[in-house]
């Protein structure tokens, strides 16, 4: 039986993870945060202290990098070589590292089969930067979720401070603007909406409004 796949793409801080997690739970699908996969590889590269400007140096850590995604009580957890790094991968430096490693073809190949296999076996909502364009081009539902940089920075700042991470709002905004540029200008699978995606701007939306909007789009597409 064909599994239902929902692809949600969009820039950093658009709320993809929070919204997709809620919608997945309410619909009974699994949630796959592909950004967490790249963040985990990014943390691996940072820990190895490799030259982050070198594709070859980043690729060199892959043979010693074991990435595992587990679902504990319905919540996605990320493991790097057996260690739970679910909190560490949300730090600003991990975010920038994820943007960098995601532009490396070897890293994308490394994670590609894992993402496809999860979608093939489960009804799922998968979010990232190129899900609808590259990873799941045949997904029944494709959504491009976005919001203004300032709105996204505010959300990310609140998310980090609520977790006890000390950050500066201006630094968060600067990181988001820089990541937007990097993600949309990279040579491999740049961030852009799929031609058949629904574009949803959630600037000014409360979480419940965003969740309802996503559910309405899915309902309209699959009945």
Secondary structure by P-SEA (a helix, b strand, c coil): cbbbbbbbbbccccaaaaaaaaaaaaacbbbbcaaaaaaaaaaaaaaaccccccccccccccccbbbbbbbcccbbbbbccccccccccccaaaaaaaaaaaacaaaaaacaaaaaaaaaccbbbbbcccccccccccccbbbbccccaaaaaaaaaaaaaaacbbbbaaaaaaaaaaaaaaaaccccccccccccbbbbbcccccaaaaaaaaaaaaaaacc
